Amino acid sequence: MEKAIDEKLLEIYRRLYAAYGPQHWWPAGSPFEVVVGAILTQSAAWVNVEKAIENL
């Protein structure tokens, strides 16, 4: 029987993580900053998002 798509994606993720490790692509000091940054980047330039996070 074929693996479910979520199982396949998880396996791909695990292999990539094992090969390349954490990428640190999101410059945040906490999960809160990641969430706020992700929401703000939907409608603002990153430079403005950084300023907003600094002011929180």
N, CA, C and O atoms as a DFTB+ gen file, in Angstrom:
224 C
 N C O
     1  1       0.841      -1.179       0.000
     2  2       0.000       0.000       0.000
     3  2       0.889       1.246       0.000
     4  3       1.930       1.278       0.656
     5  1       0.467       2.258      -0.738
     6  2       1.241       3.489      -0.868
     7  2       1.144       4.349       0.396
     8  3       0.097       4.418       1.040
     9  1       2.262       5.004       0.735
    10  2       2.271       5.896       1.900
    11  2       1.345       7.080       1.659
    12  3       1.197       7.553       0.532
    13  1       0.735       7.543       2.722
    14  2      -0.090       8.742       2.637
    15  2       0.817       9.933       2.344
    16  3       2.002       9.916       2.677
    17  1       0.254      10.965       1.718
    18  2       1.037      12.134       1.330
    19  2       1.708      12.791       2.530
    20  3       2.841      13.259       2.414
    21  1       1.042      12.837       3.672
    22  2       1.661      13.467       4.844
    23  2       2.872      12.679       5.323
    24  3       3.843      13.266       5.800
    25  1       2.824      11.371       5.202
    26  2       3.973      10.543       5.572
    27  2       5.133      10.772       4.609
    28  3       6.290      10.819       5.027
    29  1       4.825      10.914       3.324
    30  2       5.858      11.176       2.325
    31  2       6.522      12.527       2.579
    32  3       7.747      12.643       2.537
    33  1       5.707      13.541       2.842
    34  2       6.253      14.871       3.098
    35  2       7.114      14.885       4.356
    36  3       8.165      15.525       4.387
    37  1       6.671      14.188       5.381
    38  2       7.451      14.115       6.615
    39  2       8.791      13.424       6.365
    40  3       9.813      13.842       6.909
    41  1       8.793      12.390       5.561
    42  2      10.038      11.700       5.233
    43  2      10.979      12.617       4.447
    44  3      12.184      12.628       4.700
    45  1      10.444      13.379       3.504
    46  2      11.259      14.343       2.754
    47  2      11.856      15.364       3.703
    48  3      13.045      15.675       3.621
    49  1      11.031      15.888       4.606
    50  2      11.512      16.871       5.582
    51  2      12.638      16.284       6.427
    52  3      13.670      16.926       6.624
    53  1      12.444      15.088       6.914
    54  2      13.462      14.456       7.766
    55  2      14.785      14.274       7.026
    56  3      15.856      14.502       7.588
    57  1      14.702      13.867       5.776
    58  2      15.929      13.665       4.997
    59  2      16.643      14.991       4.732
    60  3      17.866      15.081       4.843
    61  1      15.870      16.012       4.384
    62  2      16.474      17.324       4.157
    63  2      17.093      17.869       5.439
    64  3      18.190      18.428       5.416
    65  1      16.392      17.706       6.548
    66  2      16.908      18.186       7.832
    67  2      18.188      17.443       8.207
    68  3      19.145      18.042       8.698
    69  1      18.191      16.138       7.970
    70  2      19.385      15.348       8.282
    71  2      20.567      15.771       7.406
    72  3      21.709      15.792       7.865
    73  1      20.290      16.102       6.157
    74  2      21.359      16.473       5.235
    75  2      21.865      17.893       5.453
    76  3      23.066      18.147       5.355
    77  1      20.951      18.824       5.750
    78  2      21.327      20.237       5.793
    79  2      21.210      20.890       7.162
    80  3      21.738      21.983       7.369
    81  1      20.530      20.241       8.098
    82  2      20.378      20.801       9.438
    83  2      19.459      22.013       9.459
    84  3      18.854      22.355       8.443
    85  1      19.355      22.660      10.610
    86  2      18.490      23.837      10.716
    87  2      19.061      24.984       9.880
    88  3      20.276      25.178       9.846
    89  1      18.207      25.731       9.217
    90  2      18.652      26.775       8.303
    91  2      18.699      28.169       8.919
    92  3      19.363      29.057       8.385
    93  1      18.010      28.367      10.022
    94  2      17.986      29.680      10.680
    95  2      17.602      30.779       9.693
    96  3      18.187      31.862       9.703
    97  1      16.630      30.498       8.853
    98  2      16.222      31.444       7.815
    99  2      15.332      32.551       8.337
   100  3      15.163      33.569       7.666
   101  1      14.766      32.379       9.505
   102  2      13.869      33.407      10.030
   103  2      14.560      34.092      11.201
   104  3      14.788      33.464      12.235
   105  1      14.898      35.371      11.054
   106  2      15.637      36.065      12.115
   107  2      14.742      36.443      13.284
   108  3      14.267      37.576      13.369
   109  1      14.515      35.511      14.171
   110  2      13.633      35.769      15.311
   111  2      14.253      35.185      16.571
   112  3      14.947      34.169      16.537
   113  1      13.984      35.849      17.669
   114  2      14.516      35.390      18.937
   115  2      13.559      34.519      19.718
   116  3      13.940      33.901      20.712
   117  1      12.295      34.468      19.265
   118  2      11.293      33.695      19.993
   119  2      10.191      33.255      19.037
   120  3      10.054      33.814      17.949
   121  1       9.404      32.256      19.433
   122  2       8.264      31.850      18.609
   123  2       7.280      33.001      18.383
   124  3       6.682      33.108      17.312
   125  1       7.114      33.858      19.389
   126  2       6.226      35.014      19.249
   127  2       6.675      35.905      18.092
   128  3       5.847      36.355      17.300
   129  1       7.976      36.160      17.990
   130  2       8.486      36.992      16.902
   131  2       8.260      36.335      15.548
   132  3       7.988      37.029      14.568
   133  1       8.367      35.022      15.474
   134  2       8.108      34.318      14.219
   135  2       6.657      34.520      13.801
   136  3       6.378      34.833      12.644
   137  1       5.736      34.343      14.740
   138  2       4.308      34.484      14.438
   139  2       3.985      35.910      14.015
   140  3       3.333      36.123      12.994
   141  1       4.439      36.886      14.796
   142  2       4.163      38.286      14.468
   143  2       4.785      38.645      13.123
   144  3       4.143      39.292      12.296
   145  1       6.010      38.237      12.902
   146  2       6.673      38.519      11.633
   147  2       5.957      37.891      10.455
   148  3       5.823      38.517       9.404
   149  1       5.495      36.662      10.618
   150  2       4.780      35.982       9.538
   151  2       3.483      36.697       9.199
   152  3       3.123      36.809       8.028
   153  1       2.787      37.176      10.203
   154  2       1.531      37.898       9.963
   155  2       1.814      39.236       9.297
   156  3       1.168      39.588       8.310
   157  1       2.768      39.979       9.824
   158  2       3.048      41.307       9.286
   159  2       3.597      41.272       7.867
   160  3       3.314      42.176       7.080
   161  1       4.369      40.257       7.523
   162  2       4.944      40.214       6.181
   163  2       3.902      39.968       5.104
   164  3       4.202      40.084       3.916
   165  1       2.704      39.636       5.495
   166  2       1.639      39.451       4.511
   167  2       1.267      40.765       3.840
   168  3       0.772      40.766       2.713
   169  1       1.501      41.895       4.527
   170  2       1.080      43.178       3.953
   171  2       2.093      44.298       4.169
   172  3       1.755      45.468       3.990
   173  1       3.315      43.972       4.546
   174  2       4.313      45.014       4.800
   175  2       5.691      44.553       4.336
   176  3       5.972      43.356       4.272
   177  1       6.535      45.513       4.016
   178  2       7.914      45.204       3.647
   179  2       8.672      44.723       4.884
   180  3       8.372      45.139       6.003
   181  1       9.651      43.849       4.676
   182  2      10.375      43.267       5.800
   183  2      11.017      44.331       6.678
   184  3      11.035      44.189       7.900
   185  1      11.541      45.390       6.080
   186  2      12.179      46.444       6.874
   187  2      11.185      47.043       7.867
   188  3      11.554      47.369       8.994
   189  1       9.938      47.187       7.456
   190  2       8.908      47.714       8.356
   191  2       8.487      46.685       9.400
   192  3       8.146      47.043      10.527
   193  1       8.511      45.427       9.031
   194  2       8.194      44.360       9.985
   195  2       9.243      44.349      11.096
   196  3       8.900      44.243      12.273
   197  1      10.514      44.458      10.726
   198  2      11.581      44.493      11.729
   199  2      11.386      45.650      12.703
   200  3      11.557      45.488      13.912
   201  1      11.032      46.803      12.180
   202  2      10.799      47.970      13.041
   203  2       9.630      47.720      13.988
   204  3       9.696      48.059      15.170
   205  1       8.562      47.125      13.463
   206  2       7.386      46.857      14.296
   207  2       7.720      45.878      15.418
   208  3       7.305      46.074      16.561
   209  1       8.464      44.834      15.095
   210  2       8.834      43.846      16.112
   211  2       9.735      44.481      17.170
   212  3       9.584      44.205      18.360
   213  1      10.658      45.319      16.747
   214  2      11.533      46.000      17.709
   215  2      10.729      46.864      18.673
   216  3      11.102      47.010      19.836
   217  1       9.629      47.437      18.195
   218  2       8.818      48.324      19.026
   219  2       7.856      47.582      19.945
   220  3       7.224      48.201      20.801
   221  1       7.735      46.275      19.785
   222  2       6.821      45.514      20.648
   223  2       7.416      45.286      22.012
   224  3       6.784      44.663      22.865
